[in-house]
Amino acid sequence: MSIDFLKKYFFGDVQSSSDVSSVAFQQSALRILLALTLCIFLVSEVHFLFTAGDYSFLAINSVYLAALIGLLYLSRRYEKATAILFLFTLVTASILLLTLSNEFHAEKYALISLYSLPLITRLLFTFKASIVAMVANLYPFYLITNNSWMGSAEFLDSANLLTSADALAGASIAPSFYFQMLTFVTLNIGLPLAVSRIIQTLESHAIKMKDLNQKLNSHYAMYEEFFENTGTPSLLCDQRGKVLKANQLCRHLLTGGIKKSLAHSNITDWLTPAGENSRFAWQSDMAECTLKSDSQTHINIRRASLTEHGHLVIHLENTTELKAIQQELESTQETNSRLAHFDVLTRLPNHRHFCQQVNQRLAEHDKHVTGAMFIIRISQFKLLNKQYGKDNANKVILSFAKTLTHKLSDQAVVGRLRGVKFSCFIPLSQTYLIQKNLSELIKSILPKQITVEGNKLNMEYQVGIAYYHTDGKNAEALLERCEMALEYSNSVERFSFYNNNLENKLIEEHTLGLSLSSAIKNKHITIWLQPQVNASGDICSFEALARWQHNGQYIPPPQFISIAENLGLLPLLAENLVRALVETLTDWQKEHIHTPIAFNLAGQELMNDGFFAFLMALVTDKPWLKDRLELEITETSPVMTHPLVHKRLRSLSQYGYSIAIDDFGTGQASLGQLVDIPANILKIDRRFVFPLPHDQRHVDIVKSTIQLAKSLDMKVIAEGIETKEQATLLIAMGCNTLQGYYYGKPSPMTDWTSHSNAKAKTLRMVY
């Protein structure tokens, strides 16, 4: 303990401090010099006490001994002041020796002490302070060299330096002078400079070491932080699996959050490796383990790298949740496979799996085998869904699928495509290659009734049929042909067989649709006008009819109107035609030609917000237009029963538009439409006019319709009049307005507007 205390006192706490500064060095040097000087004076004090001697030196020695003890004590807190006092003590002691002692050796050591002051000053202070001490020593050296200290010949004799008076002069004094100079230069200049150089080098190295130490500490802190915050439980171990270091995530994973030290433990103390190489699992690139404390916790260990020191960096990954997910996926693999290949409701093959099964069946049999593919669509399913609800509608689908599968042979393949569409493929014998026989076979397997909640429902179907080999070589092609055939099935012809004409017709309609779209956008659809006359034969109004000339021939209006409706182009077509009509009506307004023009709407246009706003804006900008532009609504349009159409027709009626119901008697809920639609014009369809006057039944129907219209204060227009007899009978029945080829065929609107509307003016339409 005493040795450790002395080391700490004289040399400082070097091990605990990395800062080896000049202050610590000077403090250590001061304490060492004080201690050594104190020891010398202490020995001297003891010597003087036990030997007879000069008591004045004993007193002075005691004083200096006490002073040195005090300085040694003060050096613990006041290093600089103590160092200054120590130098002062040495200087005074040297001067006293020179002045009071007559011994040659005492004077010699006094001079050596003075010459050593620069060296001691350099150890305790700075280099500049040692330079000051060097310069100060020039004065003692000067005095010595001029013999200022040697005042008598006895002194020279006592020193044995000279043997005669002649030795005080001449060349005999030269060796002593040079020896004194050598001593002075060595002690006063050489050693301080050499020590300064050593101290400077040490300080420079100490600074570099300090910088290096700071960098090392910074790098260590960075690597420590990186190791702790990798985001992955990691540890460092040796080749035997001994844990050298572990980050916090690793400690938490292995100990389960309990604060336990991993130091000096082995990986096998915490993990139980799985597999054959369980003993050295940590040396593998990848290995699976479980926690010893919890066998349900699965951990993957991965060796990241082999360090230069032969240590292994191991990353741990908790795969417990992943294992659970994998087990869940494995347990539901069959279910997922079924979902991918089968319909959820009926458990029949879906579209893709159905095609795979059919193609596999075709590949297994002889190429000369024949078969039929057909798609069945339940016709009234939307009504069933609305009437009985979705759940019961699904029961209908499920019951149908079970019945169909039960009635078909094992050789047949049945699938559900989507919604209410089912696909079937059956091998055929020669008998059923005849379409009539195949139709009867399909009818026999389709259930005619299905029971839902105790109620028996009559089932209706539409079927598209295609033959294997003739219409397609694989399931995909056959299904495509069946879809084409199904498009042309209807309530009358429910069984539709594919033929090339159907495909050609679809291709033709597609090509025609592209041309129609371009024609509508470029405003190539023209307007023709057909006159409507009163009982006296005067033209009172016109009906605007759309005409399209394509590749030199006119396309029938029902055909291109139907295509435009399917393509959603009716709103744009109607807007273009109405703008053209408004332009003509504006010119006629200026010419005082006040003849209305009726424009036909199919219903889809009124469902369009933009077109409806366009009609409302027209009468806002041109109030007179409401008396010139009549709107005819085709009653056969499916959307005519839509509540939004009724609401918008009422708005148009309130704005002043005249609204006519076209083709009355041929659509759905005709009498109901008279209540829901605010119409003031009723048009009798040509199908009721054509049999007149010979068919009494049609005569009664037309007469009743005219009386019904008059009772509702509605104007009646009969169209399709081709003979004088028809015109005479209708006038007699009270029909207000007549239209047909008998009075005039449709003609281009330009015929009526050319030459400043000359033709319109000559037909007595200027009032």
C-alpha positions in Angstrom: 0.0 0.0 0.0 2.9 2.4 0.9 4.5 1.8 -2.5 1.3 2.4 -4.3 0.8 5.6 -2.4 4.3 6.8 -3.2 3.8 6.0 -6.9 0.6 7.9 -6.9 2.1 10.8 -5.1 5.2 11.2 -7.1 4.1 9.9 -10.5 0.4 10.7 -10.4 -2.6 8.4 -11.2 -1.4 7.5 -14.7 -3.6 4.4 -15.1 -6.8 6.2 -14.3 -6.1 9.3 -16.4 -5.4 9.3 -20.1 -4.4 13.0 -20.0 -0.6 13.1 -19.7 -0.3 16.9 -19.6 2.8 19.1 -18.9 1.2 20.3 -15.7 1.1 16.7 -14.3 4.7 16.3 -15.4 5.9 19.5 -13.7 4.0 18.6 -10.6 5.7 15.1 -10.5 9.1 16.6 -11.2 8.6 19.2 -8.4 7.7 16.6 -5.8 10.6 14.4 -6.8 13.1 17.3 -6.6 11.7 18.5 -3.3 11.8 15.0 -1.9 15.4 14.4 -3.0 16.5 17.8 -1.7 14.7 17.2 1.6 16.5 13.9 1.9 19.9 15.5 1.4 19.2 18.2 3.9 17.8 15.7 6.3 21.0 13.6 6.1 23.0 16.7 6.5 21.0 17.6 9.6 21.6 14.3 11.2 25.3 14.5 10.3 25.6 17.9 12.0 23.8 16.7 15.1 26.1 13.8 15.8 29.4 15.4 14.8 31.0 18.4 16.1 30.8 21.2 13.6 29.8 24.7 12.9 26.5 25.4 14.6 25.7 28.3 12.3 25.5 25.8 9.4 23.3 23.5 11.5 20.9 26.4 12.1 20.8 27.3 8.5 20.4 23.7 7.5 17.5 23.3 9.9 15.8 26.4 8.5 16.2 25.0 5.0 15.0 21.6 6.1 11.8 23.2 7.6 11.3 25.2 4.5 11.6 22.1 2.3 9.1 20.3 4.4 6.7 23.2 4.1 7.2 23.4 0.3 6.6 19.7 0.0 3.3 20.1 1.9 2.3 23.2 -0.2 3.1 21.3 -3.5 -0.2 19.4 -3.1 -2.2 22.6 -3.8 0.1 25.4 -5.0 2.4 23.9 -7.5 3.6 27.1 -9.2 4.2 29.1 -6.0 6.0 26.1 -4.5 8.2 25.7 -7.6 9.2 29.4 -7.4 10.0 29.1 -3.7 12.0 25.9 -4.3 14.1 27.7 -6.9 14.6 30.6 -4.5 15.7 28.1 -1.8 18.2 26.6 -4.1 19.6 30.0 -5.2 19.9 31.2 -1.6 21.5 28.0 -0.5 24.1 28.2 -3.3 24.9 31.8 -2.5 25.2 31.0 1.2 27.6 28.2 0.5 29.7 30.4 -1.7 29.8 33.3 0.8 29.9 31.4 4.2 31.8 28.2 3.4 35.6 28.2 3.0 35.6 24.7 1.7 36.5 24.3 -2.0 34.1 21.4 -2.5 31.2 23.4 -1.0 31.9 26.3 -3.3 32.2 23.9 -6.3 28.8 22.3 -5.5 27.3 25.7 -5.0 28.4 26.6 -8.5 27.1 23.3 -9.9 23.8 24.0 -8.1 23.6 27.4 -9.7 24.5 26.0 -13.1 21.8 23.4 -12.7 19.1 26.0 -12.2 18.2 26.3 -15.9 17.7 22.6 -16.1 15.5 22.6 -12.9 13.7 25.7 -14.2 13.0 23.8 -17.5 11.6 20.9 -15.6 9.3 23.0 -13.4 8.5 25.8 -15.8 8.6 26.7 -19.5 11.5 26.9 -21.9 11.5 30.7 -21.7 12.0 30.6 -17.9 15.0 28.3 -18.4 16.5 30.8 -20.9 16.1 33.5 -18.2 18.0 31.3 -15.8 20.7 30.7 -18.3 21.2 34.4 -18.8 21.2 35.0 -15.1 24.0 32.5 -14.6 26.3 34.5 -16.8 27.0 36.7 -13.9 28.3 34.0 -11.5 30.4 32.6 -14.4 31.9 36.0 -15.0 32.8 36.4 -11.4 34.5 33.0 -11.2 36.5 33.5 -14.4 37.9 36.8 -13.1 38.7 35.3 -9.8 36.4 37.7 -8.0 35.6 35.0 -5.5 39.2 34.3 -4.7 40.3 37.2 -2.5 43.5 35.7 -1.0 46.4 33.4 -1.8 45.3 31.1 1.1 42.1 30.4 -0.8 44.2 29.4 -3.8 46.3 27.2 -1.6 43.4 25.6 0.0 42.0 24.8 -3.4 45.3 23.4 -4.5 44.8 25.1 -7.7 48.0 27.2 -7.8 51.4 26.4 -6.2 53.0 29.8 -6.6 52.2 33.4 -7.2 53.3 33.1 -10.8 50.3 30.7 -11.4 47.9 33.6 -11.1 49.0 34.9 -14.4 50.0 33.6 -17.7 49.2 30.5 -19.5 49.0 28.2 -16.4 45.4 29.3 -15.7 44.0 28.4 -19.2 43.1 24.7 -18.5 41.0 25.7 -15.4 39.2 28.4 -17.4 38.3 26.0 -20.2 37.2 23.4 -17.7 35.0 25.9 -16.0 33.6 27.0 -19.3 32.9 23.4 -20.3 31.1 22.8 -17.0 29.1 26.1 -17.4 28.1 25.3 -21.0 27.2 21.7 -20.3 25.1 22.3 -17.1 23.8 25.8 -17.9 23.1 25.5 -21.6 23.5 22.0 -23.0 21.5 19.9 -20.6 18.6 22.4 -20.4 18.4 22.5 -24.1 18.6 18.8 -24.5 16.0 18.2 -21.8 13.8 20.9 -23.5 14.1 19.0 -26.7 13.1 15.7 -25.0 10.2 17.4 -23.2 9.0 19.0 -26.4 9.2 15.7 -28.2 7.3 14.0 -25.4 4.7 16.7 -25.3 4.2 16.5 -29.1 3.9 12.7 -28.8 1.5 13.2 -25.9 -0.7 15.5 -28.0 -0.7 13.0 -30.8 -1.5 10.2 -28.5 -4.3 12.3 -27.0 -5.8 12.9 -30.5 -5.3 9.2 -31.3 -7.0 8.3 -28.1 -9.9 10.6 -28.8 -10.3 9.1 -32.3 -10.2 5.6 -30.9 -12.7 6.5 -28.2 -14.9 8.1 -30.9 -14.6 5.0 -33.2 -15.2 2.7 -30.3 -18.3 4.7 -29.3 -19.5 4.7 -32.9 -19.0 0.9 -33.3 -20.6 0.3 -29.9 -23.6 2.4 -31.0 -23.8 0.6 -34.3 -23.6 -2.8 -32.6 -26.3 -1.8 -30.2 -28.6 -0.3 -32.8 -28.3 -2.7 -35.8 -32.0 -3.5 -35.4 -31.1 -7.2 -35.2 -30.2 -9.2 -32.1 -26.5 -9.8 -32.5 -23.6 -11.2 -30.4 -19.9 -11.8 -30.7 -18.5 -15.2 -29.7 -15.4 -17.3 -30.1 -15.0 -20.6 -32.1 -16.2 -22.5 -29.1 -19.4 -20.5 -28.8 -18.4 -18.5 -25.7 -20.3 -15.2 -25.7 -17.9 -12.2 -25.7 -20.4 -9.4 -26.3 -24.2 -9.1 -27.0 -26.3 -6.1 -27.8 -29.5 -5.2 -25.9 -31.9 -6.8 -28.4 -29.9 -10.1 -28.1 -29.9 -9.9 -24.3 -33.7 -9.3 -24.3 -34.3 -12.1 -26.7 -32.2 -14.7 -24.9 -33.2 -13.8 -21.4 -36.8 -13.0 -22.0 -36.4 -9.4 -20.7 -34.9 -10.6 -17.4 -31.7 -8.8 -16.6 -29.1 -11.5 -16.8 -25.5 -11.3 -17.8 -24.4 -13.2 -20.9 -20.7 -12.7 -20.1 -18.7 -15.9 -19.9 -21.7 -18.0 -20.9 -22.0 -20.2 -24.0 -24.5 -20.1 -26.8 -25.6 -23.6 -25.9 -26.6 -22.3 -22.5 -29.4 -20.3 -24.1 -30.2 -22.0 -27.4 -31.1 -25.6 -28.3 -30.0 -26.1 -32.0 -32.1 -28.3 -34.2 -30.9 -30.8 -36.8 -27.9 -33.2 -37.0 -25.2 -30.6 -36.5 -26.7 -29.3 -33.4 -23.4 -29.2 -31.5 -21.7 -26.6 -33.7 -24.8 -24.9 -35.1 -23.4 -21.4 -34.5 -20.5 -22.1 -36.9 -22.9 -22.7 -39.8 -24.1 -20.0 -42.1 -27.7 -20.7 -41.2 -29.2 -22.8 -38.4 -32.5 -23.2 -36.6 -32.8 -23.2 -32.9 -35.2 -22.9 -30.0 -34.9 -21.1 -26.7 -33.9 -23.4 -23.8 -36.2 -21.5 -21.5 -39.1 -21.6 -24.0 -39.1 -24.4 -26.7 -42.0 -22.7 -28.5 -39.8 -19.7 -29.4 -38.0 -20.4 -32.7 -34.9 -18.6 -33.6 -32.8 -18.6 -36.7 -29.1 -17.9 -36.2 -27.0 -16.6 -39.1 -23.2 -16.2 -39.1 -22.6 -12.7 -40.6 -18.8 -12.8 -40.8 -15.6 -14.2 -39.3 -13.5 -11.5 -37.7 -9.7 -11.2 -38.0 -9.4 -12.3 -34.4 -11.2 -15.6 -35.1 -14.4 -14.4 -33.5 -17.9 -15.1 -35.0 -20.5 -12.4 -35.4 -23.9 -14.1 -35.0 -27.3 -12.5 -35.9 -30.4 -13.9 -34.3 -34.0 -13.7 -35.7 -37.1 -14.6 -33.8 -39.1 -16.7 -36.4 -41.9 -17.8 -34.0 -44.6 -15.7 -35.7 -43.3 -16.7 -39.1 -43.4 -20.3 -38.2 -47.0 -19.8 -37.0 -47.9 -18.1 -40.3 -46.3 -20.9 -42.3 -48.2 -23.5 -40.4 -51.4 -21.6 -40.9 -50.7 -21.3 -44.6 -49.9 -25.0 -44.9 -53.1 -25.9 -43.1 -55.1 -23.6 -45.5 -53.3 -24.6 -48.6 -56.0 -26.9 -49.7 -58.6 -24.2 -49.1 -56.6 -21.7 -51.1 -56.2 -24.2 -53.9 -60.0 -24.8 -53.9 -60.6 -21.0 -54.0 -58.2 -20.7 -56.9 -59.8 -23.4 -58.9 -63.4 -23.7 -57.8 -66.4 -21.4 -57.3 -67.0 -20.6 -53.6 -70.8 -21.0 -53.7 -71.4 -24.0 -56.0 -67.9 -25.7 -55.6 -68.0 -26.1 -59.4 -64.8 -25.4 -61.4 -64.3 -21.7 -62.2 -63.5 -20.4 -65.7 -59.8 -21.2 -65.6 -60.1 -24.7 -64.0 -63.0 -25.6 -66.3 -60.9 -24.8 -69.3 -58.1 -26.9 -67.9 -60.3 -29.9 -67.3 -61.9 -29.7 -70.7 -58.6 -29.4 -72.5 -57.2 -32.3 -70.5 -60.3 -34.4 -71.4 -59.8 -33.5 -75.1 -56.1 -34.4 -75.0 -56.8 -37.8 -73.5 -59.4 -38.9 -76.1 -59.1 -39.6 -79.8 -59.0 -36.6 -82.1 -62.2 -37.9 -83.9 -64.3 -37.6 -80.7 -67.1 -35.0 -81.0 -68.6 -32.9 -78.3 -70.6 -29.8 -77.5 -69.8 -26.8 -75.4 -72.7 -24.7 -74.2 -73.2 -21.7 -71.8 -76.4 -21.5 -69.8 -77.7 -18.2 -68.5 -80.6 -18.0 -66.0 -82.8 -15.4 -67.6 -84.9 -14.0 -64.8 -82.2 -14.0 -62.1 -82.3 -10.2 -61.6 -86.1 -10.5 -60.9 -85.4 -13.4 -58.5 -82.7 -11.4 -56.7 -85.0 -8.4 -56.3 -88.0 -10.4 -55.3 -86.5 -13.0 -52.9 -83.2 -11.3 -51.8 -79.6 -12.2 -52.4 -79.5 -15.1 -50.0 -82.4 -16.9 -51.6 -81.2 -16.1 -55.0 -77.9 -17.8 -54.1 -80.0 -20.8 -53.0 -81.5 -20.8 -56.5 -78.0 -20.9 -58.1 -76.9 -23.6 -55.7 -79.9 -25.8 -56.3 -79.6 -25.3 -60.1 -75.9 -26.3 -60.0 -76.7 -29.5 -58.0 -79.5 -30.5 -60.3 -77.5 -29.9 -63.4 -74.5 -31.9 -62.1 -76.8 -34.7 -61.0 -78.5 -35.0 -64.5 -75.3 -35.0 -66.5 -73.1 -38.0 -67.0 -69.7 -38.5 -65.5 -68.1 -37.7 -68.9 -69.5 -34.2 -68.7 -67.6 -31.2 -67.3 -69.6 -28.5 -65.6 -68.4 -25.1 -64.4 -69.6 -21.8 -63.2 -68.3 -18.8 -65.2 -69.6 -15.9 -63.4 -72.9 -14.6 -62.0 -75.7 -16.8 -63.5 -73.6 -18.2 -66.3 -72.8 -21.9 -66.3 -70.6 -23.8 -68.8 -70.9 -27.4 -69.8 -69.0 -29.7 -72.1 -70.5 -33.1 -73.0 -69.2 -35.7 -75.5 -71.7 -36.5 -78.2 -72.7 -39.4 -80.4 -73.7 -39.0 -84.0 -77.4 -38.6 -83.0 -76.9 -35.3 -81.2 -74.9 -33.7 -84.0 -78.3 -32.5 -85.3 -79.1 -29.2 -83.6 -82.7 -30.2 -82.9 -81.7 -33.3 -81.0 -79.0 -31.5 -79.1 -81.5 -28.8 -78.1 -83.9 -31.4 -76.8 -81.0 -33.1 -74.9 -80.1 -29.8 -73.2 -83.7 -29.0 -72.3 -83.9 -32.4 -70.6 -81.1 -31.7 -68.3 -82.2 -28.1 -67.3 -84.5 -28.1 -64.3 -87.8 -26.6 -65.2 -88.7 -25.7 -61.6 -86.7 -24.9 -58.5 -88.2 -24.7 -55.0 -87.3 -21.7 -52.8 -88.8 -21.3 -49.3 -91.6 -23.7 -50.3 -92.4 -21.8 -53.5 -91.9 -23.4 -56.9 -90.2 -21.1 -59.4 -90.5 -21.6 -63.1 -87.0 -21.4 -64.6 -86.1 -19.7 -67.9 -82.8 -20.0 -69.6 -80.8 -18.7 -72.6 -78.2 -21.1 -74.1 -75.3 -20.5 -76.5 -74.0 -23.6 -78.1 -70.8 -24.5 -80.1 -69.5 -27.8 -81.5 -66.1 -29.2 -80.8 -63.9 -29.5 -83.9 -66.3 -27.5 -86.0 -66.4 -24.3 -84.0 -63.2 -24.6 -81.9 -60.3 -26.9 -81.1 -60.0 -26.0 -77.4 -62.0 -24.9 -74.4 -61.1 -21.3 -74.6 -62.1 -21.0 -78.3 -65.4 -23.0 -77.7 -66.4 -20.7 -74.8 -65.7 -17.6 -76.9 -68.0 -19.1 -79.7 -70.7 -19.9 -77.1 -70.6 -16.3 -75.8 -71.1 -15.0 -79.3 -74.1 -17.4 -79.8 -75.5 -16.4 -76.4 -75.5 -12.7 -77.4 -78.1 -13.5 -80.1 -80.4 -15.6 -78.0 -83.6 -14.0 -76.8 -87.0 -14.7 -75.2 -88.2 -16.3 -78.4 -85.1 -18.2 -79.6 -83.6 -19.3 -76.3 -81.2 -21.8 -77.9 -78.7 -20.2 -80.2 -76.0 -22.1 -82.1 -72.8 -20.5 -83.2 -72.1 -20.1 -86.8 -69.7 -18.1 -88.8 -72.4 -15.6 -89.7 -72.7 -14.6 -86.0 -69.0 -14.0 -85.8 -68.9 -12.1 -89.0 -71.9 -10.1 -87.8 -70.1 -9.2 -84.5 -67.0 -8.2 -86.4 -69.1 -6.1 -88.8 -70.9 -4.4 -85.9 -67.5 -3.7 -84.2 -66.1 -2.2 -87.4 -69.3 -0.3 -87.8 -69.1 1.0 -84.3 -65.7 2.4 -84.8 -66.9 4.2 -88.0 -70.0 5.4 -86.2 -67.9 6.8 -83.3 -65.8 8.8 -85.8 -68.9 10.0 -87.7 -70.6 11.2 -84.5 -67.5 13.0 -83.3 -67.0 14.6 -86.7 -70.8 15.5 -87.0 -71.3 13.4 -90.1 -74.8 12.3 -89.0 -77.3 14.4 -90.9 -81.0 15.4 -90.1 -83.9 14.6 -92.4 -87.3 16.1 -91.9 -90.7 14.3 -92.4 -93.8 16.6 -92.5 -96.7 16.2 -90.1 -100.0 17.6 -91.5 -103.4 18.6 -90.1 -106.8 17.4 -91.3 -106.8 19.9 -94.1 -103.4 18.7 -95.4 -101.4 21.7 -94.4 -97.9 21.0 -92.9 -98.1 21.9 -89.2 -94.8 20.4 -87.9 -91.9 18.1 -88.7 -90.3 15.1 -87.2 -86.5 15.1 -87.2 -84.9 11.8 -88.3 -81.2 10.9 -88.1 -79.5 9.5 -91.2 -76.0 8.1 -91.6 -74.4 7.4 -95.0 -71.5 5.0 -94.7 -69.4 3.8 -97.7 -72.0 5.1 -100.1 -75.1 3.6 -98.5 -77.4 4.6 -95.8 -77.3 2.5 -92.6 -80.8 1.8 -91.2 -81.5 4.1 -88.2 -82.5 1.3 -85.8 -79.1 -0.4 -86.5 -76.8 2.5 -85.9 -78.9 3.9 -83.0 -78.6 0.6 -81.3 -74.9 0.5 -81.8 -74.6 4.1 -80.5 -76.6 3.1 -77.5 -74.4 0.2 -76.7 -71.3 2.3 -77.1 -72.8 5.1 -74.9 -72.6 7.6 -77.7 -76.3 8.6 -77.8 -75.9 11.7 -75.5 -73.2 13.1 -77.9 -75.1 12.3 -81.0 -78.3 13.8 -79.6 -76.5 17.0 -78.6 -75.0 17.4 -82.1 -78.4 16.9 -83.8 -80.2 19.3 -81.4 -77.6 22.0 -82.0 -78.2 21.6 -85.7 -81.9 21.8 -85.2 -81.6 24.9 -83.0 -79.6 26.6 -85.6 -82.3 26.0 -88.2 -85.1 27.0 -85.9 -83.3 30.2 -85.1 -83.1 31.0 -88.8 -86.8 30.2 -89.1 -87.6 32.4 -86.2 -86.0 35.3 -88.0 -88.0 34.4 -91.1 -91.2 34.1 -89.1 -91.5 30.4 -89.8 -93.1 29.1 -86.6 -93.2 25.4 -87.4 -92.2 23.1 -84.6 -89.8 20.2 -85.1 -90.0 17.0 -83.0 -86.8 15.3 -81.9 -86.7 11.7 -80.7 -84.9 10.6 -77.5 -84.2 7.0 -76.6 -83.9 7.6 -72.9 -80.2 7.2 -72.4 -79.7 10.8 -73.2 -81.9 12.0 -70.3 -79.8 9.9 -68.0 -76.8 12.0 -68.9 -76.3 15.0 -66.7 -74.6 17.0 -69.3 -77.3 16.6 -72.0 -80.1 17.3 -69.5 -78.3 20.6 -68.5 -77.9 21.4 -72.2 -81.6 21.2 -72.8 -82.4 23.3 -69.7 -79.9 25.9 -70.8 -81.5 26.2 -74.3 -84.9 27.4 -73.2 -83.2 29.7 -70.7 -81.2 31.5 -73.5 -84.0 31.2 -76.1 -87.4 31.2 -74.3 -89.3 30.9 -77.7 -87.5 27.6 -78.4 -89.9 25.7 -76.0 -92.7 26.2 -78.6 -90.6 25.1 -81.5 -88.6 22.1 -80.2 -90.7 19.0 -79.2 -89.3 16.0 -77.4 -90.4 12.6 -78.4 -89.8 9.8 -75.9 -89.5 6.2 -77.3 -91.7 4.2 -75.0 -89.9 0.9 -75.9 -86.7 2.1 -74.3 -85.9 0.1 -71.1 -84.8 3.3 -69.2 -88.2 4.9 -69.6 -89.4 3.3 -66.4 -86.4 4.8 -64.5 -87.5 7.3 -61.8 -84.7 9.7 -62.8 -86.1 9.9 -66.3 -89.6 10.7 -65.0 -88.2 13.4 -62.7 -86.2 15.0 -65.5 -89.2 14.9 -68.0 -91.3 16.7 -65.4 -88.6 19.4 -65.1 -88.5 19.8 -68.9 -92.3 20.0 -69.0 -92.2 22.7 -66.4 -89.8 24.7 -68.5 -92.3 24.6 -71.4 -91.1 21.7 -73.6 -93.8 19.7 -75.4 -93.3 16.0 -74.7 -94.7 13.3 -76.9 -94.9 9.5 -76.2 -93.7 7.8 -79.4 -94.7 4.3 -80.5 -97.5 4.2 -78.0 -98.9 0.8 -77.3 -95.7 -1.2 -78.1 -93.7 -0.5 -75.0 -93.9 -1.5 -71.3 -96.7 -0.3 -69.0 -98.2 2.1 -71.5 -101.0 3.3 -69.3 -98.7 3.6 -66.4 -96.4 5.8 -68.5 -99.3 8.2 -69.2 -99.5 8.8 -65.5 -95.7 9.0 -64.8 -94.7 11.0 -67.9 -96.0 14.6 -68.2 -96.7 14.2 -72.0 -99.1 16.3 -74.0 -98.7 14.5 -77.3 -99.5 10.8 -78.1 -98.2 9.1 -81.2 -99.9 6.0 -82.5 -97.4 3.5 -83.8 -97.5 2.4 -87.5 -98.2 -1.2 -86.5 -101.7 -0.2 -85.4 -102.2 2.0 -88.5 -101.0 -0.4 -91.2 -104.0 -2.9 -90.9 -106.5 0.0 -91.3 -109.2 0.1 -92.5 -109.8 -3.6 -93.1 -109.0 -5.0 -89.6 -111.8 -4.1 -87.3 -109.9 -5.1 -84.2 -107.1 -2.5 -85.0 -109.8 0.0 -85.8 -111.2 -0.4 -82.3 -107.8 -0.1 -80.7 -106.9 3.1 -82.6 -110.3 4.6 -81.9 -110.0 3.8 -78.2 -106.5 5.3 -78.1 -107.7 8.5 -79.7 -110.6 8.8 -77.2 -108.1 8.1 -74.3 -105.8 10.9 -75.5 -108.6 13.4 -75.9 -109.9 12.6 -72.4 -106.4 13.4 -71.1 -106.4 16.6 -73.2 -103.5 15.3 -75.4 -102.8 15.9 -79.0 -102.8 12.7 -81.2 -100.5 12.0 -84.1 -100.9 8.9 -86.2 -97.8 7.8 -88.1 -97.2 5.3 -90.9 -100.1 6.5 -93.1 -99.7 5.3 -96.7 -103.2 5.3 -98.3 -106.0 7.8 -98.6 -108.4 5.3 -96.9 -106.2 5.3 -93.8 -106.0 9.1 -93.7 -109.8 9.5 -94.2 -110.6 7.0 -91.4 -108.2 8.6 -88.9 -109.6 12.0 -89.6 -113.0 10.7 -89.1 -112.0 9.2 -85.7 -110.8 12.6 -84.6 -107.0 12.3 -85.1 -105.4 15.8 -85.1 -102.2 15.3 -86.9 -101.2 12.8 -89.6 -97.8 11.5 -90.7 -96.6 9.0 -93.4 -95.5 8.4 -96.9 -99.0 9.4 -98.2 -98.2 13.0 -97.2 -94.5 13.1 -97.7 -91.3 11.0 -97.3 -88.4 12.2 -95.2 -86.0 14.4 -97.0 -82.8 16.1 -96.0 -83.2 19.2 -93.9 -81.2 21.2 -96.4 -84.1 20.8 -98.9 -86.2 22.9 -96.6 -83.5 25.5 -95.7 -81.7 26.0 -99.0 -82.2 29.2 -101.0 -83.1 31.2 -97.8 -85.7 28.6 -96.7 -87.6 29.0 -100.0 -89.3 25.6 -99.8 -90.5 26.2 -96.2 -92.0 29.5 -97.2 -93.9 28.1 -100.3 -95.8 25.5 -98.2 -98.0 28.1 -96.5 -96.0 27.9 -93.3 -95.6 31.7 -93.0 -98.3 33.1 -90.8 
